[in-house]
Amino acid sequence: MNDHLKKFSGVDFNPDKYVKEISQVCVGGIELQSHRAKIQALSEETSQNLKKNVYKNYMQFIETAREISHLEGEMYQLSHLLSEQRALLGSMSNSGAEPVLQAGGSKAQEEKRIATLSSLLEVIETCPDLLGTPGRELLHEGDLVELDPLENTALHRTRALLFSDMFMIATWMSERKGMAKYKFESSYDLGSMAVVNVRDLGQVKHAFKLLVFPDTRLFQCVNNEAREEWLKKFDEAKKARLNSEQTKKKSENENVSHTIHEQLAKTPERTDSVEFGSNPFGFVLDDDGDSDALPEWLTEAADDLDVSIAQRHFEEAYAIIQKAEEYFASAQDDQSLLADIKSKVENRKDVLISVLLSELNVSAEKSLQGGLRASRRAVRLLNQLNKSTQACELYLKVCTNLLKAQSKRVKREGATVAYVKRLSEVYFSNLASITSEFQYRAFPHNQDCTSAFVVWVSMEVSHFLSHIIKQVFIPQTPLGTLAECIDIIRKQSQQMCELGLDLSYQVNGQTMAAVTRAVAEAGEKAVDAVKVRAAEDPWRPSRQTQQSINKIQSEIGLPISEYLADDGLFELTANSLSFAKLLSSLTDEGLMISCQDLEYALSKALKEVLKAHLNHLSASYSSNKLTSQRSLIQQNAKFILDQLLEAVQRKYNEKMGHRCKKLDTLRKEFNFILKESKTTITGYI
């Protein structure tokens, strides 16, 4: 054990090398298991020794922790004393400086400002130096609740402090040390952040967002008045900071101009020894010697664009870019002066385009909350920046994800028809909304984007129909269910026709193969059922009540009360009535999903089913064993050929616009059964 322990604790121990050596030395699995048991025992022994050492030195750990806590408290007190001394020295050094007092207010106000900042140093642990920046003032403070920007759930309670140059966030301390109530977390410069009001939605109320690249933080106030106060203070602080920077810049320009004039006044007149075009003043001038040739807004355009983009004021950024480009196009100034500014504006324009494209970029982590409405702003600006193609591509990806998200909400529950109905309603209503948004808001009168959108719609509908075919068109699904599903999809797709997109051709074309196969399979099953019933047909009149007759009439859509004899017997057999129901059902379901391309498959299925039953009638009529039932056979044949077949032809003509020629051919082929006159069937039991 000791040898193994020394080897494992060695500095140069290599686990992979050790395992290779063991695998070479050990022969068979028994030796490997024995070696593994030794290592396991060594591990348990080491664990026990560690526990004993912890128990043995437990009191020493406690004493050490107390000493560390005591030292931490002393260091905090020392830091507080140093902060007070620094504040006192700053106050003493500024007591005689009248310009500083004029900038920050009266002497009493300056003392109040220093006292306020000093008090914050006492209650905020690890707070940075607040007195190091001259003129810094506390504008507003209050308690906020920070929320998760994605889940909108509460994270923790914070203390927020707005200064004239920065925004500080501190968290509440669970274990207070001395006077400290909060612990410093982070601070943000006012120039590098943006504050956005958040619309009340669900559980998120009275909130605002803090945008600091690349982070986004969400804070909730106690009520709407508190939120309005925070937004007002932020706006005032930003305006005051901007005015201060402009005043400072103007003052610096005036000082530079004053210095230039002084040097020009002191410079002697030009002599012949001074070359023309030289610079005897010792400072650099512009090529034209005129620093005021360009407008001030143009020289500051790049900085203003940075601020607008950082604060997400994209419309203002676009207005600056458009104004600058118009100036560049019509400027009569030296182009060398504009080259640098033009390059900076172009770079900011590229940055703006990149930011707007990222607004439309949908990732797995990005939520689709807001739908297409949230994309309108970015799409509109990208169109104005002549980036419609890139915007259209990303916009359609947003639409794809939106359709997927909405469709996934429809769960496969209950009957197939109900599921297809819910899914079709959700899918095509969202597709119609997307089409309307695309045509009238996002990309109006843009032919290139319209062509891309038509291709996109075709692909999306193709994916949707493929999903429906996989879910519905399975061998166990009845033709009636399939017919209802296809009919629902066709009706739902009709709403796209009002927007200029007719999807009926695509719906029929993509489902044609599956529907044709389903109709053929339904016809084959019907033929098999007809043959099975024919083999068991006893050719006896059936007994039917008036209630059952009314039910049969409603199912096949034909009056059959005339076949009820006076003795209570019904002149139609049970097999004939079952066949009438079967043929009527097959006709209705087939015509529900039928179209011109499906006519051949449907007419063939109807012909095969009807021919199977007519073959049974013909064989029975010619059978010597059924001579006594020949009159009954003729009566049933007359019902099939004259009434049932004509009813099928009427339905077929209403749907297709013409009669089915194959059924008329069968009518002529089996008309011989009806040639002999009808006889009475009295005597049948």
C-alpha positions as CSV (number, residue, x, y, z in Angstrom):
1,M,0.0,0.0,0.0
2,N,2.8,2.4,0.9
3,D,4.5,1.8,-2.4
4,H,1.3,2.6,-4.3
5,L,0.7,5.7,-2.2
6,K,4.2,7.0,-2.9
7,K,3.7,6.4,-6.6
8,F,0.3,8.1,-6.7
9,S,1.6,11.1,-4.7
10,G,4.6,11.6,-6.9
11,V,4.9,14.8,-8.9
12,D,5.6,13.0,-12.2
13,F,2.7,10.5,-11.8
14,N,0.9,9.9,-15.1
15,P,-2.4,8.0,-14.9
16,D,-2.4,6.9,-18.5
17,K,1.1,5.5,-18.3
18,Y,0.2,3.7,-15.0
19,V,-2.8,2.0,-16.6
20,K,-0.7,0.8,-19.5
21,E,1.9,-0.7,-17.2
22,I,-0.7,-2.5,-15.2
23,S,-2.4,-3.9,-18.3
24,Q,0.9,-5.3,-19.5
25,V,1.8,-6.9,-16.2
26,C,-1.5,-8.3,-15.2
27,V,-2.7,-11.5,-16.9
28,G,-6.4,-12.1,-17.1
29,G,-9.3,-10.4,-15.6
30,I,-8.8,-11.9,-12.1
31,E,-5.5,-10.1,-11.6
32,L,-7.0,-6.8,-12.8
33,Q,-9.9,-7.1,-10.4
34,S,-7.5,-7.9,-7.6
35,H,-5.4,-4.8,-8.5
36,R,-8.6,-2.7,-8.7
37,A,-9.6,-3.9,-5.2
38,K,-6.2,-2.8,-3.8
39,I,-6.6,0.7,-5.3
40,Q,-10.2,0.9,-4.0
41,A,-9.0,0.0,-0.5
42,L,-6.3,2.6,-0.7
43,S,-8.9,5.2,-1.7
44,E,-11.1,4.4,1.3
45,E,-8.1,4.5,3.6
46,T,-7.1,7.9,2.3
47,S,-10.6,9.2,2.7
48,Q,-10.7,8.0,6.4
49,N,-7.3,9.7,7.1
50,L,-8.6,13.0,5.6
51,K,-11.7,12.8,7.8
52,K,-9.5,12.2,10.9
53,N,-7.4,15.2,10.0
54,V,-10.4,17.4,9.6
55,Y,-11.8,16.3,13.0
56,K,-8.4,16.7,14.6
57,N,-7.9,20.3,13.3
58,Y,-11.5,21.4,13.5
59,M,-11.0,23.9,16.4
60,Q,-8.0,25.3,14.5
61,F,-10.2,25.9,11.5
62,I,-12.7,27.8,13.7
63,E,-10.1,29.9,15.3
64,T,-8.6,30.8,11.9
65,A,-12.0,31.8,10.5
66,R,-12.5,34.1,13.5
67,E,-9.1,35.7,13.0
68,I,-9.9,36.3,9.3
69,S,-13.3,37.8,10.1
70,H,-11.7,40.1,12.8
71,L,-9.0,41.2,10.3
72,E,-11.6,41.8,7.7
73,G,-13.5,44.1,10.1
74,E,-10.3,46.0,10.9
75,M,-9.5,46.5,7.3
76,Y,-13.0,47.8,6.6
77,Q,-12.6,50.3,9.5
78,L,-9.2,51.4,8.1
79,S,-10.7,51.9,4.7
80,H,-13.5,54.0,6.1
81,L,-11.0,56.2,8.0
82,L,-8.9,56.7,4.9
83,S,-12.0,57.7,2.9
84,E,-13.0,60.2,5.6
85,Q,-9.5,61.7,5.5
86,R,-9.5,61.9,1.7
87,A,-12.9,63.7,1.8
88,L,-11.6,66.1,4.5
89,L,-8.5,66.9,2.5
90,G,-10.5,67.4,-0.6
91,S,-12.8,69.7,1.2
92,M,-9.9,71.7,2.6
93,S,-8.2,72.0,-0.7
94,N,-11.3,73.2,-2.4
95,S,-12.4,75.6,0.3
96,G,-10.4,78.5,-1.3
97,A,-11.0,77.7,-4.9
98,E,-13.8,80.0,-6.0
99,P,-14.2,78.6,-9.6
100,V,-14.8,75.1,-8.3
101,L,-17.4,76.4,-5.8
102,Q,-19.1,78.2,-8.6
103,A,-19.2,75.1,-10.8
104,G,-20.6,72.9,-8.0
105,G,-22.8,75.5,-6.3
106,S,-22.3,77.3,-3.0
107,K,-19.9,76.3,-0.3
108,A,-22.7,74.7,1.7
109,Q,-23.9,72.7,-1.3
110,E,-20.3,71.5,-1.9
111,E,-20.1,70.3,1.7
112,K,-23.5,68.7,1.4
113,R,-22.4,66.9,-1.7
114,I,-19.2,65.6,-0.1
115,A,-21.1,64.5,3.0
116,T,-23.7,62.6,0.9
117,L,-21.0,60.7,-1.0
118,S,-19.1,60.0,2.2
119,S,-22.2,58.5,3.7
120,L,-22.5,56.2,0.8
121,L,-19.0,54.9,1.4
122,E,-20.0,53.9,4.9
123,V,-23.1,51.9,3.9
124,I,-21.8,50.3,0.6
125,E,-19.1,47.6,1.2
126,T,-16.2,47.6,-1.3
127,C,-17.6,50.8,-2.8
128,P,-15.2,52.6,-5.3
129,D,-13.9,56.1,-4.6
130,L,-16.8,58.4,-5.1
131,L,-14.9,61.6,-4.2
132,G,-12.2,61.2,-6.8
133,T,-14.2,62.7,-9.6
134,P,-14.8,66.5,-9.2
135,G,-18.4,67.6,-9.4
136,R,-19.9,64.2,-9.0
137,E,-23.4,64.4,-7.5
138,L,-26.0,61.8,-6.4
139,L,-29.1,62.5,-8.5
140,H,-31.4,59.7,-7.5
141,E,-31.5,56.4,-5.6
142,G,-33.9,53.7,-4.7
143,D,-34.6,50.0,-4.3
144,L,-35.2,47.8,-7.4
145,V,-35.9,44.2,-8.1
146,E,-33.7,42.7,-10.8
147,L,-35.5,40.3,-13.2
148,D,-34.1,37.6,-15.5
149,P,-34.3,39.2,-19.0
150,L,-35.4,35.9,-20.7
151,E,-37.5,34.1,-18.0
152,N,-38.9,37.4,-16.4
153,T,-38.4,35.8,-13.0
154,A,-37.1,37.7,-9.9
155,L,-33.4,37.3,-9.2
156,H,-32.6,39.5,-6.2
157,R,-33.2,42.9,-4.6
158,T,-30.8,45.7,-5.5
159,R,-30.0,49.3,-4.4
160,A,-29.6,51.6,-7.5
161,L,-27.8,54.9,-7.4
162,L,-27.8,57.4,-10.2
163,F,-24.9,59.9,-10.2
164,S,-24.2,62.7,-12.6
165,D,-21.6,60.6,-14.5
166,M,-22.5,56.9,-13.8
167,F,-25.1,54.4,-12.6
168,M,-24.2,52.1,-9.7
169,I,-25.8,48.9,-8.6
170,A,-25.4,47.4,-5.1
171,T,-26.9,44.3,-3.6
172,W,-28.4,43.8,-0.1
173,M,-26.2,42.0,2.4
174,S,-27.6,39.1,4.3
175,E,-24.8,39.3,6.9
176,R,-24.2,43.0,7.8
177,K,-20.7,44.1,9.0
178,G,-20.7,47.3,10.9
179,M,-22.7,50.1,9.2
180,A,-22.5,48.5,5.8
181,K,-26.0,47.5,4.4
182,Y,-25.1,46.9,0.8
183,K,-22.3,45.4,-1.3
184,F,-21.0,47.0,-4.4
185,E,-21.8,45.0,-7.5
186,S,-21.2,47.1,-10.7
187,S,-21.2,50.6,-12.1
188,Y,-21.8,51.8,-15.7
189,D,-20.7,55.1,-17.3
190,L,-23.7,57.1,-18.6
191,G,-22.2,57.5,-22.0
192,S,-22.0,53.7,-22.6
193,M,-25.5,52.6,-21.6
194,A,-29.1,53.2,-22.7
195,V,-32.3,53.0,-20.7
196,V,-35.5,51.6,-22.3
197,N,-39.0,51.6,-21.0
198,V,-40.6,48.2,-20.9
199,R,-44.3,47.8,-21.7
200,D,-46.3,46.1,-18.9
201,L,-46.9,42.5,-20.0
202,G,-48.0,39.6,-17.8
203,Q,-46.0,39.5,-14.5
204,V,-43.5,42.2,-15.7
205,K,-44.9,45.6,-14.6
206,H,-43.3,48.9,-13.9
207,A,-40.0,47.8,-15.4
208,F,-37.2,49.3,-17.5
209,K,-34.2,47.8,-19.3
210,L,-30.6,48.8,-19.0
211,L,-28.7,48.2,-22.2
212,V,-24.9,48.0,-21.8
213,F,-23.1,46.2,-24.6
214,P,-23.1,43.2,-24.6
215,D,-25.4,42.7,-21.6
216,T,-29.1,43.5,-21.0
217,R,-30.4,44.0,-17.4
218,L,-34.1,44.2,-16.4
219,F,-35.2,46.1,-13.3
220,Q,-38.7,46.4,-11.7
221,C,-39.9,49.4,-9.7
222,V,-42.5,49.3,-6.9
223,N,-45.1,51.3,-9.0
224,N,-45.5,53.2,-12.2
225,E,-44.7,56.6,-10.5
226,A,-41.3,55.2,-9.4
227,R,-40.5,54.0,-12.9
228,E,-41.4,57.4,-14.4
229,E,-39.2,59.1,-11.9
230,W,-36.2,56.8,-12.8
231,L,-36.7,57.4,-16.5
232,K,-37.0,61.2,-15.9
233,K,-33.8,61.3,-13.9
234,F,-31.9,59.2,-16.5
235,D,-33.0,61.6,-19.2
236,E,-32.0,64.6,-17.2
237,A,-28.6,63.1,-16.3
238,K,-27.8,62.3,-20.0
239,K,-28.8,65.8,-21.1
240,A,-26.7,67.4,-18.4
241,R,-23.7,65.3,-19.3
242,L,-24.1,66.1,-23.0
243,N,-24.4,69.8,-22.3
244,S,-21.3,69.6,-20.1
245,E,-19.3,67.9,-22.8
246,Q,-20.3,70.4,-25.4
247,T,-19.5,73.3,-23.2
248,K,-16.1,71.8,-22.4
249,K,-15.4,71.2,-26.1
250,K,-16.4,74.7,-26.9
251,S,-14.1,76.1,-24.2
252,E,-11.2,74.1,-25.5
253,N,-11.8,75.3,-29.1
254,E,-11.8,78.9,-27.8
255,N,-8.6,78.4,-25.9
256,V,-6.9,76.9,-29.0
257,S,-8.2,79.8,-31.1
258,H,-7.0,82.3,-28.5
259,T,-3.5,80.7,-28.5
260,I,-3.3,80.8,-32.3
261,H,-4.2,84.5,-32.3
262,E,-1.5,85.2,-29.7
263,Q,1.1,83.4,-31.6
264,L,0.1,85.2,-34.8
265,A,0.4,88.5,-33.1
266,K,3.9,87.7,-31.8
267,T,5.2,86.4,-35.2
268,P,7.3,88.8,-37.1
269,E,6.6,89.8,-40.7
270,R,7.6,87.4,-43.4
271,T,11.1,88.0,-44.7
272,D,12.9,86.7,-47.7
273,S,14.6,84.1,-45.6
274,V,11.2,82.4,-44.8
275,E,10.1,80.1,-47.5
276,F,6.6,80.4,-48.7
277,G,4.3,77.7,-47.4
278,S,6.5,76.9,-44.3
279,N,5.1,76.8,-40.8
280,P,7.1,79.2,-38.5
281,F,4.6,79.0,-35.6
282,G,5.5,75.5,-34.3
283,F,1.9,74.0,-34.6
284,V,0.1,72.1,-37.3
285,L,-2.7,73.8,-39.3
286,D,-5.1,72.3,-41.7
287,D,-4.2,72.3,-45.4
288,D,-6.5,75.2,-46.1
289,G,-5.7,77.0,-42.8
290,D,-9.5,77.2,-42.1
291,S,-10.6,75.0,-39.2
292,D,-14.2,76.2,-39.5
293,A,-14.7,75.2,-43.1
294,L,-16.9,72.1,-42.2
295,P,-20.1,72.4,-40.2
296,E,-19.9,71.3,-36.6
297,W,-22.6,68.6,-36.9
298,L,-20.6,66.9,-39.7
299,T,-17.4,66.8,-37.7
300,E,-19.3,65.2,-34.8
301,A,-21.3,62.9,-37.0
302,A,-19.2,59.8,-36.2
303,D,-19.5,60.3,-32.5
304,D,-23.2,61.0,-32.7
305,L,-23.6,57.8,-34.7
306,D,-21.8,55.8,-32.0
307,V,-24.0,57.2,-29.3
308,S,-27.2,56.7,-31.3
309,I,-26.3,53.1,-32.2
310,A,-25.3,52.3,-28.6
311,Q,-28.6,53.7,-27.3
312,R,-30.5,51.9,-30.0
313,H,-31.8,55.1,-31.5
314,F,-31.6,53.6,-35.0
315,E,-33.9,56.2,-36.7
316,E,-31.7,59.0,-35.5
317,A,-28.6,57.2,-36.7
318,Y,-30.1,56.8,-40.2
319,A,-31.1,60.4,-40.3
320,I,-27.5,61.5,-39.5
321,I,-26.2,59.1,-42.2
322,Q,-28.7,60.4,-44.8
323,K,-27.9,64.0,-44.0
324,A,-24.2,63.4,-44.2
325,E,-24.4,61.5,-47.5
326,E,-26.5,64.4,-49.0
327,Y,-23.8,66.8,-47.8
328,F,-21.0,64.7,-49.4
329,A,-22.9,64.6,-52.7
330,S,-23.4,68.4,-52.9
331,A,-20.3,69.6,-51.0
332,Q,-18.0,72.1,-52.8
333,D,-15.2,71.7,-50.2
334,D,-11.9,70.1,-50.7
335,Q,-12.5,66.4,-50.9
336,S,-9.4,65.7,-48.9
337,L,-11.1,67.3,-45.9
338,L,-14.1,65.1,-46.3
339,A,-12.3,61.8,-46.9
340,D,-11.7,61.0,-43.2
341,I,-15.2,62.0,-42.1
342,K,-16.7,60.1,-45.0
343,S,-14.7,57.0,-44.1
344,K,-15.9,57.2,-40.5
345,V,-19.5,57.7,-41.5
346,E,-19.3,54.7,-43.9
347,N,-17.9,52.5,-41.1
348,R,-20.7,53.6,-38.7
349,K,-23.2,52.8,-41.5
350,D,-21.8,49.3,-41.8
351,V,-22.0,48.9,-38.0
352,L,-25.7,50.1,-38.1
353,I,-26.5,47.6,-40.8
354,S,-24.8,44.8,-38.8
355,V,-26.7,45.7,-35.7
356,L,-30.0,45.8,-37.6
357,L,-29.3,42.4,-39.3
358,S,-28.5,40.9,-35.8
359,E,-32.0,42.1,-34.7
360,L,-33.5,39.8,-37.4
361,N,-31.1,36.9,-36.7
362,V,-33.0,34.2,-34.9
363,S,-31.0,31.6,-32.9
364,A,-32.1,28.7,-30.7
365,E,-31.6,30.9,-27.6
366,K,-33.5,33.9,-28.9
367,S,-37.1,34.1,-28.1
368,L,-39.8,34.9,-30.7
369,Q,-41.7,37.0,-28.3
370,G,-43.3,39.9,-30.1
371,G,-43.7,38.0,-33.4
372,L,-43.3,39.9,-36.6
373,R,-44.2,43.2,-35.0
374,A,-40.8,43.2,-33.3
375,S,-39.1,43.0,-36.7
376,R,-40.8,45.9,-38.4
377,R,-38.3,48.5,-37.2
378,A,-35.2,46.7,-38.4
379,V,-36.8,45.7,-41.7
380,R,-37.9,49.3,-42.5
381,L,-34.5,50.7,-41.8
382,L,-32.7,48.0,-43.8
383,N,-34.9,48.8,-46.7
384,Q,-34.0,52.4,-46.5
385,L,-30.3,51.4,-46.3
386,N,-30.7,49.4,-49.6
387,K,-30.2,46.1,-47.8
388,S,-33.6,44.6,-48.7
389,T,-32.1,41.3,-49.9
390,Q,-30.3,40.5,-46.7
391,A,-33.3,41.7,-44.7
392,C,-35.7,39.5,-46.7
393,E,-33.6,36.5,-46.1
394,L,-33.4,36.9,-42.4
395,Y,-37.0,38.0,-42.2
396,L,-38.2,34.8,-43.8
397,K,-36.1,32.8,-41.3
398,V,-38.0,34.6,-38.6
399,C,-41.3,33.6,-40.3
400,T,-40.2,30.0,-40.5
401,N,-39.4,29.8,-36.8
402,L,-42.7,31.5,-36.0
403,L,-44.7,29.0,-38.0
404,K,-42.8,26.1,-36.4
405,A,-43.4,27.5,-32.9
406,Q,-47.1,28.0,-33.5
407,S,-47.5,24.6,-35.1
408,K,-45.7,22.8,-32.2
409,R,-48.3,24.2,-29.8
410,V,-51.0,22.0,-31.5
411,K,-50.7,18.7,-29.7
412,R,-51.7,15.4,-31.3
413,E,-54.7,14.6,-29.2
414,G,-58.1,13.1,-29.9
415,A,-59.5,12.2,-33.4
416,T,-57.4,12.7,-36.5
417,V,-59.9,15.0,-38.1
418,A,-60.0,17.3,-35.1
419,Y,-56.2,17.4,-35.0
420,V,-55.9,18.3,-38.7
421,K,-58.5,20.9,-38.3
422,R,-56.8,22.7,-35.4
423,L,-53.4,22.4,-37.1
424,S,-54.6,23.7,-40.4
425,E,-56.4,26.6,-38.8
426,V,-53.3,27.6,-36.9
427,Y,-50.9,27.2,-39.8
428,F,-52.8,28.9,-42.5
429,S,-54.0,31.8,-40.3
430,N,-50.4,32.5,-39.3
431,L,-49.3,32.1,-42.9
432,A,-52.0,34.6,-44.0
433,S,-50.8,37.1,-41.3
434,I,-47.2,36.7,-42.5
435,T,-48.2,37.2,-46.1
436,S,-50.2,40.4,-45.2
437,E,-47.3,41.7,-43.1
438,F,-44.8,41.0,-45.9
439,Q,-46.8,42.5,-48.7
440,Y,-48.2,45.7,-47.0
441,R,-45.6,46.5,-44.3
442,A,-42.2,44.8,-44.7
443,F,-41.5,44.7,-48.4
444,P,-44.2,46.6,-50.4
445,H,-43.6,46.9,-54.1
446,N,-40.4,45.0,-54.0
447,Q,-40.4,42.4,-56.9
448,D,-37.2,40.6,-56.0
449,C,-38.4,40.1,-52.4
450,T,-41.8,39.1,-53.6
451,S,-40.3,36.4,-55.8
452,A,-38.3,35.1,-52.8
453,F,-41.4,35.1,-50.7
454,V,-43.4,33.0,-53.2
455,V,-40.6,30.4,-53.2
456,W,-40.6,30.5,-49.4
457,V,-44.3,29.9,-49.2
458,S,-44.1,27.0,-51.6
459,M,-41.4,25.3,-49.5
460,E,-43.2,25.9,-46.2
461,V,-46.5,24.5,-47.5
462,S,-44.6,21.5,-48.9
463,H,-43.2,20.8,-45.4
464,F,-46.6,21.2,-43.9
465,L,-48.2,18.8,-46.3
466,S,-45.4,16.3,-45.9
467,H,-46.1,16.3,-42.2
468,I,-49.9,15.8,-42.7
469,I,-49.3,12.9,-45.2
470,K,-47.0,11.2,-42.6
471,Q,-49.6,11.6,-39.8
472,V,-52.8,10.9,-41.7
473,F,-52.2,8.8,-44.8
474,I,-51.6,5.4,-43.1
475,P,-53.1,2.1,-44.1
476,Q,-55.5,2.0,-41.1
477,T,-57.1,5.4,-41.8
478,P,-60.5,5.2,-43.5
479,L,-61.1,7.0,-46.7
480,G,-63.8,9.1,-45.1
481,T,-61.3,10.4,-42.5
482,L,-58.8,11.2,-45.3
483,A,-61.5,12.9,-47.3
484,E,-62.4,15.2,-44.4
485,C,-58.8,16.0,-43.7
486,I,-58.0,17.0,-47.3
487,D,-61.2,19.0,-47.6
488,I,-60.3,20.9,-44.4
489,I,-56.8,21.7,-45.8
490,R,-58.2,22.9,-49.1
491,K,-60.8,25.2,-47.4
492,Q,-58.2,26.6,-45.1
493,S,-55.8,27.3,-48.0
494,Q,-58.4,29.3,-49.8
495,Q,-57.8,32.3,-47.5
496,M,-54.5,32.7,-49.2
497,C,-56.3,33.4,-52.5
498,E,-57.5,36.7,-51.1
499,L,-53.9,37.7,-50.7
500,G,-52.9,36.7,-54.3
501,L,-51.5,33.3,-53.6
502,D,-53.5,30.3,-54.9
503,L,-52.2,27.2,-53.2
504,S,-54.8,24.8,-54.5
505,Y,-52.6,23.5,-57.3
506,Q,-49.8,22.7,-54.8
507,V,-52.1,21.1,-52.3
508,N,-53.7,18.9,-54.9
509,G,-50.4,18.1,-56.6
510,Q,-48.5,17.1,-53.4
511,T,-51.4,15.0,-52.0
512,M,-52.3,13.5,-55.4
513,A,-50.2,10.4,-55.0
514,A,-51.3,9.7,-51.5
515,V,-55.0,10.3,-52.3
516,T,-54.8,8.2,-55.4
517,R,-53.4,5.3,-53.4
518,A,-56.0,5.7,-50.7
519,V,-58.9,5.7,-53.2
520,A,-57.5,2.6,-54.9
521,E,-57.1,0.8,-51.6
522,A,-60.6,1.8,-50.5
523,G,-61.9,0.4,-53.8
524,E,-60.1,-2.9,-53.3
525,K,-61.4,-3.2,-49.8
526,A,-64.9,-2.5,-51.0
527,V,-64.6,-5.2,-53.8
528,D,-63.4,-7.8,-51.2
529,A,-66.4,-6.9,-48.9
530,V,-68.8,-7.3,-51.9
531,K,-67.4,-10.7,-52.7
532,V,-67.6,-11.9,-49.1
533,R,-71.3,-10.8,-48.8
534,A,-72.1,-12.4,-52.2
535,A,-70.8,-15.7,-51.1
536,E,-73.1,-15.6,-48.1
537,D,-76.2,-14.2,-49.9
538,P,-79.3,-16.4,-49.2
539,W,-81.5,-14.4,-51.6
540,R,-84.3,-13.9,-49.2
541,P,-86.5,-10.8,-48.7
542,S,-85.5,-8.9,-45.6
543,R,-87.8,-7.7,-42.8
544,Q,-87.4,-4.0,-42.1
545,T,-89.3,-1.7,-39.7
546,Q,-90.3,1.8,-40.8
547,Q,-87.7,3.2,-38.5
548,S,-84.9,1.2,-40.1
549,I,-86.2,2.1,-43.6
550,N,-86.0,5.8,-42.7
551,K,-82.5,5.3,-41.5
552,I,-81.4,3.5,-44.7
553,Q,-83.0,6.2,-46.8
554,S,-81.0,8.9,-45.0
555,E,-77.8,7.0,-45.5
556,I,-78.1,6.3,-49.2
557,G,-80.2,9.3,-50.2
558,L,-82.9,7.3,-52.0
559,P,-86.6,6.6,-51.3
560,I,-87.1,2.8,-50.8
561,S,-90.4,2.7,-49.0
562,E,-92.0,1.5,-52.3
563,Y,-90.3,-1.9,-51.9
564,L,-92.2,-2.7,-48.7
565,A,-94.8,-5.3,-49.6
566,D,-98.3,-5.7,-48.0
567,D,-97.3,-8.8,-46.0
568,G,-94.5,-6.9,-44.3
569,L,-91.6,-8.3,-46.4
570,F,-89.1,-6.0,-47.9
571,E,-88.3,-6.8,-51.6
572,L,-84.7,-5.7,-51.2
573,T,-82.3,-8.2,-49.7
574,A,-79.9,-7.3,-46.8
575,N,-77.0,-7.7,-49.2
576,S,-78.5,-5.2,-51.7
577,L,-79.0,-2.7,-48.9
578,S,-75.5,-3.2,-47.6
579,F,-74.1,-2.7,-51.1
580,A,-76.2,0.5,-51.5
581,K,-74.6,1.9,-48.3
582,L,-71.1,0.9,-49.4
583,L,-71.4,2.4,-52.9
584,S,-73.0,5.7,-51.7
585,S,-70.3,6.1,-49.0
586,L,-67.5,5.4,-51.5
587,T,-69.0,7.9,-53.9
588,D,-69.4,10.7,-51.4
589,E,-66.0,10.2,-49.9
590,G,-64.2,10.0,-53.2
591,L,-66.0,13.0,-54.7
592,M,-65.1,15.0,-51.5
593,I,-61.4,14.9,-52.3
594,S,-61.7,14.3,-56.1
595,C,-60.4,16.7,-58.8
596,Q,-59.8,16.4,-62.5
597,D,-56.5,14.6,-62.0
598,L,-58.1,12.1,-59.6
599,E,-61.1,11.3,-61.9
600,Y,-59.5,8.2,-63.4
601,A,-58.7,6.6,-60.1
602,L,-62.2,7.3,-58.7
603,S,-64.1,6.2,-61.7
604,K,-62.0,3.0,-61.8
605,A,-62.7,2.2,-58.1
606,L,-66.5,2.8,-58.6
607,K,-66.5,0.6,-61.7
608,E,-64.7,-2.2,-60.0
609,V,-67.0,-2.2,-56.9
610,L,-70.2,-1.9,-59.0
611,K,-69.0,-4.6,-61.4
612,A,-68.3,-7.0,-58.5
613,H,-71.9,-6.7,-57.3
614,L,-73.4,-6.9,-60.8
615,N,-71.4,-10.1,-61.5
616,H,-73.0,-11.5,-58.3
617,L,-76.4,-10.5,-59.6
618,S,-75.7,-12.0,-63.1
619,A,-74.4,-15.3,-61.7
620,S,-77.4,-15.6,-59.3
621,Y,-79.9,-14.8,-62.2
622,S,-78.3,-17.4,-64.4
623,S,-78.1,-20.1,-61.7
624,N,-80.4,-23.1,-62.0
625,K,-80.5,-23.4,-58.2
626,L,-82.1,-19.9,-57.9
627,T,-84.8,-20.2,-60.5
628,S,-87.5,-19.6,-57.9
629,Q,-85.8,-16.5,-56.7
630,R,-85.3,-15.0,-60.2
631,S,-88.1,-12.4,-59.7
632,L,-86.5,-11.3,-56.5
633,I,-83.1,-11.0,-58.2
634,Q,-84.6,-8.9,-61.0
635,Q,-86.2,-6.6,-58.4
636,N,-82.9,-6.0,-56.7
637,A,-81.1,-5.6,-60.0
638,K,-83.6,-3.0,-61.0
639,F,-83.0,-1.1,-57.8
640,I,-79.2,-1.2,-58.3
641,L,-79.2,-0.3,-62.0
642,D,-82.1,2.2,-62.2
643,Q,-82.1,4.0,-58.9
644,L,-78.7,3.5,-57.1
645,L,-76.6,3.8,-60.3
646,E,-78.5,7.0,-61.4
647,A,-78.1,8.5,-57.9
648,V,-74.3,7.9,-58.2
649,Q,-74.3,9.5,-61.7
650,R,-76.1,12.6,-60.4
651,K,-73.5,13.1,-57.7
652,Y,-70.7,12.5,-60.1
653,N,-72.1,14.9,-62.7
654,E,-72.5,17.7,-60.0
655,K,-68.9,17.4,-59.0
656,M,-67.1,16.6,-62.3
657,G,-69.5,18.3,-64.8
658,H,-70.3,15.1,-66.7
659,R,-71.5,11.5,-66.2
660,C,-69.1,8.7,-65.6
661,K,-68.7,6.8,-68.9
662,K,-67.4,3.6,-67.2
663,L,-70.6,3.3,-65.1
664,D,-72.8,3.8,-68.2
665,T,-70.9,1.0,-69.9
666,L,-71.7,-1.3,-67.0
667,R,-75.3,-0.3,-67.1
668,K,-75.6,-1.5,-70.7
669,E,-73.5,-4.6,-70.1
670,F,-75.8,-5.9,-67.3
671,N,-79.1,-4.6,-68.7
672,F,-80.1,-8.2,-69.7
673,I,-81.1,-9.0,-66.2
674,L,-84.1,-6.6,-66.4
675,K,-85.5,-7.9,-69.7
676,E,-88.0,-10.4,-68.3
677,S,-91.1,-8.9,-66.7
678,K,-91.5,-8.7,-62.9
679,T,-93.4,-11.4,-61.1
680,T,-94.9,-11.5,-57.7
681,I,-92.8,-12.7,-54.7
682,T,-95.7,-13.8,-52.6
683,G,-94.9,-17.0,-50.8
684,Y,-91.4,-16.0,-49.5
685,I,-91.0,-16.5,-45.8
